[in-house]
Amino acid sequence: LVEWRAGTLTEGTRLQTIKGLVFVGATALWLYVVLRWSFRKRERSEQLALKTSERFELVARASNDAIWDWNLITNEIWWSEGFHHLFGYATHELEPTIESWTRRLHPEDRERAVTGIHKVIDSGGTNWSDEYRFCCKDGSYADVYDQGFVVHDASGKPVRMVCGMMDITA
């Protein structure tokens, strides 16, 4: 730049310098546009995920059923407030894994229900349902109808199962 300013650069060097500055400027502008687009896309995705999560929470609260969401990768389970209302258990009294479901199945129903749910998951199925007896906190058993849907990732691997238990005792 000093040589250019002093006028001692040859015409070819001056042209190369100008071309280099134009290239750097254009590249910087292109990078700015791409990054802005990428950040806006990420913000929209985060907002959509938040709205979807809020919608799921509201549906679970509005339902009289016990909604459960089973992460098939980590084996963790989430129960809606309906679980407490139907069966009497507080959230802190439950195991954070699928055992909170399997341990409360009536002994005569346990093998059938567990085998059935795993058959659907392992076969690549999407829907499961069963009727069984489920242990309430007071030791009694409620007759329930349980229906679930398996969620698969893009490669077809089962990753989650979302179910709803309805008390059909009456």
C-alpha positions as CSV (number, residue, x, y, z in Angstrom):
1,L,0.0,0.0,0.0
2,V,2.9,2.4,0.8
3,E,4.5,1.7,-2.6
4,W,1.2,2.0,-4.3
5,R,0.6,5.4,-2.6
6,A,4.0,6.6,-3.5
7,G,3.5,5.6,-7.1
8,T,6.5,3.3,-7.4
9,L,4.4,0.2,-8.2
10,T,4.4,-1.1,-11.7
11,E,1.0,-1.2,-13.5
12,G,0.8,-5.0,-13.2
13,T,1.4,-5.0,-9.5
14,R,-1.2,-2.2,-9.1
15,L,-3.8,-4.3,-11.1
16,Q,-3.0,-7.4,-9.0
17,T,-3.5,-5.4,-5.8
18,I,-6.8,-4.0,-6.9
19,K,-8.0,-7.5,-8.0
20,G,-6.9,-8.9,-4.6
21,L,-8.8,-6.2,-2.7
22,V,-12.0,-6.8,-4.8
23,F,-11.7,-10.6,-4.2
24,V,-11.3,-10.1,-0.4
25,G,-14.3,-7.6,-0.4
26,A,-16.5,-9.9,-2.4
27,T,-15.6,-12.9,-0.3
28,A,-16.3,-11.0,2.9
29,L,-19.7,-9.9,1.6
30,W,-20.6,-13.5,0.5
31,L,-19.5,-14.9,3.9
32,Y,-21.6,-12.3,5.7
33,V,-24.7,-13.1,3.6
34,V,-24.3,-16.9,4.1
35,L,-23.8,-16.5,7.9
36,R,-26.8,-14.2,8.2
37,W,-28.9,-16.7,6.3
38,S,-27.6,-19.6,8.4
39,F,-28.3,-17.8,11.7
40,R,-31.8,-16.8,10.7
41,K,-32.5,-20.4,9.7
42,R,-31.2,-21.6,13.1
43,E,-33.4,-19.1,14.9
44,R,-36.5,-20.2,13.0
45,S,-35.7,-23.8,13.8
46,E,-35.3,-23.0,17.5
47,Q,-38.5,-21.1,17.6
48,L,-40.3,-24.0,15.9
49,A,-38.9,-26.5,18.3
50,L,-40.0,-24.4,21.3
51,K,-43.5,-24.0,19.9
52,T,-43.7,-27.8,19.3
53,S,-42.5,-28.6,22.8
54,E,-45.0,-26.1,24.3
55,R,-47.8,-27.7,22.3
56,F,-46.8,-31.2,23.5
57,E,-46.8,-30.0,27.1
58,L,-50.2,-28.4,26.8
59,V,-51.8,-31.4,25.1
60,A,-50.4,-33.6,27.9
61,R,-51.8,-31.3,30.5
62,A,-55.2,-31.1,28.8
63,S,-55.5,-34.9,28.6
64,N,-57.2,-37.0,31.3
65,D,-54.9,-39.8,30.2
66,A,-51.4,-40.7,31.4
67,I,-49.1,-39.7,28.6
68,W,-45.6,-41.1,28.5
69,D,-42.6,-40.5,26.3
70,W,-40.0,-43.2,26.2
71,N,-36.5,-42.4,24.8
72,L,-35.5,-45.7,23.3
73,I,-31.9,-44.6,23.1
74,T,-31.3,-43.7,26.7
75,N,-34.2,-45.7,28.2
76,E,-35.5,-42.6,30.0
77,I,-39.2,-42.0,30.4
78,W,-41.3,-38.9,31.0
79,W,-44.7,-39.1,32.5
80,S,-47.4,-36.4,32.2
81,E,-49.4,-35.1,35.2
82,G,-52.2,-37.4,34.2
83,F,-50.1,-40.3,35.6
84,H,-50.4,-38.9,39.1
85,H,-54.1,-38.2,38.7
86,L,-54.9,-41.7,37.4
87,F,-52.6,-43.9,39.5
88,G,-51.6,-41.7,42.5
89,Y,-47.8,-41.6,42.1
90,A,-45.9,-38.4,42.4
91,T,-43.1,-37.8,39.9
92,H,-40.3,-38.1,42.4
93,E,-41.6,-41.6,43.4
94,L,-41.0,-43.0,39.9
95,E,-37.9,-44.5,38.4
96,P,-36.7,-42.3,35.5
97,T,-36.5,-45.3,33.2
98,I,-39.0,-47.7,31.5
99,E,-38.9,-49.8,34.7
100,S,-41.4,-47.2,36.1
101,W,-43.9,-48.8,33.7
102,T,-42.8,-52.5,33.6
103,R,-42.5,-52.8,37.4
104,R,-46.2,-51.7,37.8
105,L,-47.7,-54.1,35.2
106,H,-49.7,-56.9,36.8
107,P,-47.5,-60.1,37.0
108,E,-50.0,-62.0,34.8
109,D,-49.9,-59.3,32.1
110,R,-46.3,-58.2,32.2
111,E,-44.7,-60.7,29.8
112,R,-47.4,-60.2,27.2
113,A,-47.3,-56.4,27.3
114,V,-43.5,-56.1,27.4
115,T,-43.1,-58.7,24.6
116,G,-45.8,-57.0,22.5
117,I,-44.3,-53.5,22.8
118,H,-40.8,-54.8,21.9
119,K,-42.1,-56.8,19.0
120,V,-43.5,-53.6,17.4
121,I,-40.3,-51.6,18.1
122,D,-38.0,-54.4,16.9
123,S,-40.0,-55.1,13.7
124,G,-40.0,-51.5,12.6
125,G,-43.7,-51.0,13.3
126,T,-45.2,-47.7,14.3
127,N,-48.4,-48.5,16.3
128,W,-48.8,-50.6,19.5
129,S,-51.8,-51.0,21.8
130,D,-52.7,-53.4,24.6
131,E,-55.1,-53.7,27.6
132,Y,-53.6,-54.8,30.9
133,R,-53.7,-54.2,34.6
134,F,-51.6,-51.5,36.1
135,C,-50.7,-51.1,39.8
136,C,-51.9,-47.9,41.5
137,K,-50.1,-46.4,44.5
138,D,-52.7,-47.8,46.9
139,G,-51.9,-51.3,45.7
140,S,-55.1,-51.8,43.7
141,Y,-55.0,-52.5,39.9
142,A,-56.6,-50.3,37.3
143,D,-57.6,-51.8,33.9
144,V,-56.0,-49.7,31.3
145,Y,-56.0,-49.3,27.5
146,D,-52.6,-48.2,26.3
147,Q,-51.8,-47.0,22.8
148,G,-48.4,-45.9,21.5
149,F,-46.6,-44.7,18.5
150,V,-43.0,-45.4,17.6
151,V,-40.9,-42.5,16.3
152,H,-38.1,-43.3,13.9
153,D,-35.1,-41.2,12.8
154,A,-34.3,-40.5,9.2
155,S,-32.5,-43.8,8.8
156,G,-35.5,-45.8,10.1
157,K,-34.1,-46.5,13.6
158,P,-36.7,-46.4,16.4
159,V,-35.7,-43.5,18.8
160,R,-38.8,-42.7,20.8
161,M,-42.2,-44.0,21.7
162,V,-45.1,-41.8,22.8
163,C,-48.0,-43.5,24.5
164,G,-51.2,-42.7,26.3
165,M,-52.8,-44.8,29.0
166,M,-56.5,-44.6,29.6
167,D,-58.2,-46.0,32.7
168,I,-61.0,-48.3,31.5
169,T,-61.7,-49.9,34.9
170,A,-65.2,-48.5,35.1
